[in-house]
Amino acid sequence: MAKDNDQKTEQGEQKKGFKKLFSLKVLVLLLLIMILGIGAFFGYNHFLAEEDQNATNASTKAESRDKKGRPTSMVTLPTILVNLADPLGKRYLKMTAKLEVQGANSKNMVQDKMPQIKDSMIMLLSSKSYRDLSSMEKKIRLKKQIVKRINQILQKSVVIALYFTQFVIQ
């Protein structure tokens, strides 16, 4: 009986020792994983993200020039909502666009003339009917008309292109 008690206490001590050793190994393993994760995070942010940012900056600089190498920028036009010139008068157009302009001072020129530009666009768009805007070719023609009108207002050919960001006819 004494032997049984000694064996049980010996086995109990072995189990406790094993549990302590096992929990210590798990703790060290978790700590190592955490240190490696933190190191990988900081390594990525310091080395790789810097390269990604440099690549993005280079592509942005390349995209912000026209075919002749002159700097370009984008100007957002305000949203315009007009009734279309349909016989029943129940259709309307909601349009938002961005202008691509060339030259260093062009963005400021467009902003200074924004009331005239908006007025001209409202007059042009409200004179259109649904049929005048229904096909892709007619929308491209409308873009060219808007660019031409804005360049006339600016008295300079600074607008390269117009990009619709919203074009809803209802």
N, C-alpha and C positions, 0 to 999 in steps of 0.2 A: 503494500500500500504506500509505503514511503517512497518506493521507487516510482510508482505512478504519479505521485505528487511532484517528485523531482523532475520527471519527464514533462509533465504538464507545464510546470513553471519554466523549464528550459525551452519548451516549444513556444510558450507565451513570450519569452524574452526574444526568441528568434523572430517571431512574427512582428514584435515591436521594432526590433532592429531593422527588419526588412522594410517595414512601413516607413520608418524614418529615412532609410536609404533611398527608397523609391520616391518619396515626396521630395527629398533633396534633389534627386536627379531630375524630376519633373520641373521643379523650381528653376534649376540651372538651365534646363532646356528652354523653358519659357522666357527666361531672361535673355538667353542668347538669341532667340527668334526676335524678341523685341528690339534688341540692339541692332541686329542685322536689318530689320525693317526700317528703323529710324535712319540708319546709315544709308540705306538705299534711297529713302525719301529725300534726304538732304543732298546726296550725290546727284540724283536726277535733277533736282531743282537748281543745283549749282552749275552742273556741267551741261546736261542735255537740254534743259529748258532754255538756257542762254543761247545755244545753237539754234533751237527752234525759233526763238525770238529774232535772232539775227537774220534767219532765212525769211521770216515773215516781213521784217522791215525792208529787206532787199526787194521782195516781190511787190510790196506796197509802193516803194519808190519807183519801181519799173512800171507799175500800172498807172502812176500818176503823171505820166508824160504822154503827149500825143505822138503821132508818127514822125514828126520832125524834131522830137526831143524837147519840145517846150512843155513847161509844167502845166498840168490841168488840175481842176478841183471840181467838186460836186456842190451844187446849190439846190436845196429842197424848195420847191414851190409850194405855196399853201394849197390845201384841198379846195377844189372848186366844185360847187353844186349848182347846176343850171337846168332849167326846163329846156327840153329840145323843141325844135320848131316843127313838131308834128301836127297834123290837122286837128286831132282831138286834144292836143296839149296835155296828155296824161303821162308822157315819158319824161324822164330826167336822166342826167348824166352826173356822176360823181367821179372826179378825177384828181389824182395826186401824181406829181411827177418830180423828177430830178433833172437838173440841167448839168451837162458837162461843159465847163467853160475853160478857156485857155488864157494864160497870162496871169501875172502876179496880182494885178489890181482888179481883175474881172469879177471876182466874187463880190467885192465891195460895190462895183458898178451895178451889178444885178440887184443887190440889196437896196441901193439908193433909188433905183427905178422900179421897185416892186409894185407900187400902186398902179403905175402905167402898164406894167406887164400883166398884172392881174385883170385890169380893166379890158385890155386887148384880148386876153384869153376868154373872158366871160362873153365879150361881144362875138368872138369867133365861134365859140362852142354853142352858144344859144342860137346861132343862125343855122346850125346843123340839124338834120333830121335823123331818125333812126337808120334810114337807108344810107345816109351819108357816112355812117360809122359802123356799119354792120360787118364789113369784110376786113380781112387782114390788110389788103392793099389800101383800103380807104383809111385805116388807122395809120399806116405808114405815111400816107399823103398828109394826114392831119399833123403828124409829128413834124414833117418838113414845113408845113404852113406855120406852125407855132414857132419853130426855130427862126424862120425868116422874119416873122413879126417881131420877135424879141430882139433880134439883131438890128432891125430897123429902129426900134425904140432906143437901143444902146448906141446907135449910130456907128457901130463897129461890129465886125464879125468875130465875136468872142465866144458865142455859143457853138459848140461842136455838135452836140447831140442832145436829144431829149429822151428820157427813159420813163415810161409809165410805171409807177409803183402801185397805183390803184386805178382801175378803169371799170366802172359799173354803170350799165345802162338798165333802167327799169321802166 
